[in-house]
Amino acid sequence: SLGRDGVKFIITQSAVQLIFADDLTRIKNLIEWKDETIALQTIVSFVEPTEELVRLAEEKKLKILTLDQLREIGRNNPVE
């Protein structure tokens, strides 16, 4: 598995705009890296984010969605 620096490098170099995260520690890291991963706009979380993480994300101009919220957006906006 890649270390923190490797993950940050890949996110930065590939200009990822949306990323999936499976735990709160990873979400916090992604928020903290926002100044270096400029293209990142949205984190989709497999777990319910804490209010603190949502607030921190908003301060960094990031959006956190749960997987259920992403599914709902998809259901409400089908593409044919």
FENFENDA-V979311 format. One record per backbone hydrogen bond with DSSP energy under -0.5 kcal/mol. CO is the residue of the C=O (numbers start at 0). NH is the residue of the N-H. If there is no record, write none. Layout:
co/nh
CO/NH
CO/NH
This chain:
co/nh
2/6
3/7
4/8
5/9
6/10
7/11
8/12
9/13
10/14
10/15
11/14
16/40
16/41
18/43
20/45
22/26
23/27
24/28
25/29
26/30
27/31
28/32
30/33
32/35
32/36
35/37
36/39
40/62
41/18
42/44
42/64
43/20
44/66
49/53
50/54
51/55
52/56
53/57
54/58
55/59
56/61
57/60
62/42
62/64
64/44
65/69
66/70
67/71
68/72
69/73
70/74
71/75
72/76
73/76
74/77
